[in-house]
């Protein structure tokens, strides 16, 4: 497999990458993306503003408002 050679990883590791095996390191994914010429796509994965689930979970931990606008008027 040419891609495995270009990424400097073994064929079994490339198969794990293709199957989304959870034990594959981010460095290996970066090597494969670099070999494919699409390393810039890794930025999307690391961009917290694009993580909808992560943002929703973070929002759940924000403190609730103590006073409503109605109580502030008078």
C-alpha positions in Angstrom: 0.0 0.0 0.0 1.5 3.2 -1.2 -0.3 5.4 1.4 1.1 3.4 4.3 4.6 3.8 2.9 4.2 7.6 2.4 2.8 8.0 5.9 5.6 5.8 7.2 3.2 3.5 9.0 2.5 -0.3 8.7 -0.3 -1.7 6.6 -2.1 -3.0 9.7 -2.0 0.5 11.2 -3.4 2.0 8.0 -6.2 -0.5 8.2 -6.9 0.6 11.8 -7.0 4.2 10.6 -9.4 3.4 7.8 -11.7 1.6 10.3 -11.5 4.3 12.9 -9.9 2.1 15.6 -9.9 4.1 18.9 -6.3 3.0 19.7 -4.7 4.9 16.8 -2.8 8.0 17.9 -3.5 11.5 16.6 0.1 11.5 15.3 -0.7 8.6 13.0 -3.8 10.4 11.7 -1.7 13.5 11.1 0.8 11.4 9.1 -1.9 9.9 7.0 -3.5 13.3 6.3 -0.1 14.8 5.5 0.5 11.9 3.0 -2.8 12.6 1.4 -2.1 16.3 1.2 -5.0 17.3 3.4 -3.3 18.0 6.7 -5.3 21.3 7.0 -8.4 19.3 7.7 -7.0 18.4 11.1 -7.7 22.0 12.2 -11.4 21.4 11.9 -11.1 18.5 14.3 -9.2 20.7 16.8 -11.5 23.7 16.5 -13.7 23.8 19.6 -16.1 26.2 18.1 -17.2 23.5 15.6 -17.8 20.9 18.3 -21.6 21.1 18.7 -21.8 18.4 21.3 -18.9 19.8 23.3 -20.4 23.3 23.3 -23.8 21.9 24.5 -22.1 20.0 27.3 -20.1 23.1 28.3 -23.3 25.2 28.3 -24.9 22.8 30.8 -22.2 23.7 33.3 -22.7 27.4 33.1 -24.2 29.0 36.2 -27.9 29.8 36.1 -29.0 33.5 36.3 -29.8 34.5 39.8 -32.1 37.5 39.0 -34.5 37.8 36.2 -34.9 41.1 34.3 -38.3 41.6 35.9 -36.7 41.8 39.4 -34.1 44.3 38.3 -36.7 46.9 37.2 -38.0 47.8 40.5 
